[in-house]
Amino acid sequence: MSLAIFTKNNCIQCKMTKKFLSEHQISFEEHNITKEPQYIDYLQGKGFRSVPVIEKNNAPIINGFRPDLLKNLIAQ
């Protein structure tokens, strides 16, 4: 499973999502749109206007801090 998380600086939902994933030993690759602004257009092209966005195998699966959906990743 290949997870990517798109975040930005000073984002509480982003911090909570990363903390959840780390606490459950789920590895991910982070793309910070503040440091890597090219991902802003990428996310907007997929219809997103806010972060965090989590992609699994290049397909978006979660937008925002959603512990209910994140728990599904633990089961996989």
Contacts in CASP RR format, 6 or more apart in sequence:
PFRMAT RR
TARGET T0000
AUTHOR 0000-0000-0000
METHOD contacts of the structure
MODEL  1
MSLAIFTKNNCIQCKMTKKFLSEHQISFEEHNITKEPQYIDYLQGKGFRS
VPVIEKNNAPIINGFRPDLLKNLIAQ
1 56 0 8 1.000
1 57 0 8 1.000
1 73 0 8 1.000
1 76 0 8 1.000
2 29 0 8 1.000
2 56 0 8 1.000
2 57 0 8 1.000
2 58 0 8 1.000
3 21 0 8 1.000
3 26 0 8 1.000
3 27 0 8 1.000
3 28 0 8 1.000
3 29 0 8 1.000
3 54 0 8 1.000
3 55 0 8 1.000
3 56 0 8 1.000
3 73 0 8 1.000
4 28 0 8 1.000
4 29 0 8 1.000
4 30 0 8 1.000
4 31 0 8 1.000
4 54 0 8 1.000
4 55 0 8 1.000
4 58 0 8 1.000
5 14 0 8 1.000
5 17 0 8 1.000
5 18 0 8 1.000
5 21 0 8 1.000
5 28 0 8 1.000
5 29 0 8 1.000
5 30 0 8 1.000
5 31 0 8 1.000
5 52 0 8 1.000
5 53 0 8 1.000
5 54 0 8 1.000
5 55 0 8 1.000
6 30 0 8 1.000
6 31 0 8 1.000
6 32 0 8 1.000
6 33 0 8 1.000
6 39 0 8 1.000
6 43 0 8 1.000
6 48 0 8 1.000
6 51 0 8 1.000
6 52 0 8 1.000
6 53 0 8 1.000
6 54 0 8 1.000
6 55 0 8 1.000
7 14 0 8 1.000
7 17 0 8 1.000
7 18 0 8 1.000
7 30 0 8 1.000
7 31 0 8 1.000
7 32 0 8 1.000
7 33 0 8 1.000
7 51 0 8 1.000
7 52 0 8 1.000
8 14 0 8 1.000
8 32 0 8 1.000
8 33 0 8 1.000
8 34 0 8 1.000
8 51 0 8 1.000
9 32 0 8 1.000
9 34 0 8 1.000
9 35 0 8 1.000
11 51 0 8 1.000
11 52 0 8 1.000
12 65 0 8 1.000
13 51 0 8 1.000
13 52 0 8 1.000
13 64 0 8 1.000
13 65 0 8 1.000
14 51 0 8 1.000
14 52 0 8 1.000
14 65 0 8 1.000
16 65 0 8 1.000
17 52 0 8 1.000
17 54 0 8 1.000
17 62 0 8 1.000
17 64 0 8 1.000
17 65 0 8 1.000
17 70 0 8 1.000
18 28 0 8 1.000
18 30 0 8 1.000
18 52 0 8 1.000
20 65 0 8 1.000
20 67 0 8 1.000
20 70 0 8 1.000
21 27 0 8 1.000
21 28 0 8 1.000
21 70 0 8 1.000
21 73 0 8 1.000
24 70 0 8 1.000
24 73 0 8 1.000
24 74 0 8 1.000
26 73 0 8 1.000
26 74 0 8 1.000
28 54 0 8 1.000
31 39 0 8 1.000
33 39 0 8 1.000
33 40 0 8 1.000
33 43 0 8 1.000
33 51 0 8 1.000
43 51 0 8 1.000
43 53 0 8 1.000
46 53 0 8 1.000
46 60 0 8 1.000
48 60 0 8 1.000
48 63 0 8 1.000
50 63 0 8 1.000
50 64 0 8 1.000
51 64 0 8 1.000
52 62 0 8 1.000
52 63 0 8 1.000
52 64 0 8 1.000
52 65 0 8 1.000
53 60 0 8 1.000
53 62 0 8 1.000
53 63 0 8 1.000
53 64 0 8 1.000
54 60 0 8 1.000
54 61 0 8 1.000
54 62 0 8 1.000
54 63 0 8 1.000
55 61 0 8 1.000
56 73 0 8 1.000
61 69 0 8 1.000
62 69 0 8 1.000
62 70 0 8 1.000
END
